[in-house]
């Protein structure tokens, strides 16, 4: 199932180091072959339309204009929660230096142990690195693989491990309206064991991927 999960890479660096410019160049090149998404870390969100700002202070607010549309949440969401709303092939994540669950591309003098390329490399080289090494671990640190997500990410980049070794990505998956829900180890095991037990009791059960759809 992991083969269909999107690739991801972070673009990191100090302020004014060219992160946004590099992100746009990468996105433009990748969009020739893939569906590309971008998430940017920001200290504050600028809402110029006054009515939308009033609504979004307390409620989940959707807006549709002549050129753009979107959804604004009244509370802070984690990177993983925002990712769950996206349906793209490759995700570019600008900022989020402290999230150690995906590889990075560094800008300027910034250094990172999870770096797979830098802005000093040519664009084609960067694209090749993203296509080959891009991934996003769940950032749950469940320990089922025997490591933290940061350690596993480092091992994947070094070729010492494979993304398929992440148990969270390869066992139990719950989606609500197409949005993937992150599960901790207890819930993942619980859902897997209960569903597997029920299915195995059926006459026509067989080994393979189990898919269940429930309408509320």
Order of alpha helices (4+ residues) and beta strands (2+ residues): beta-alpha-beta-alpha-beta-beta-alpha-beta-beta-beta-alpha-alpha-alpha-beta-beta-alpha
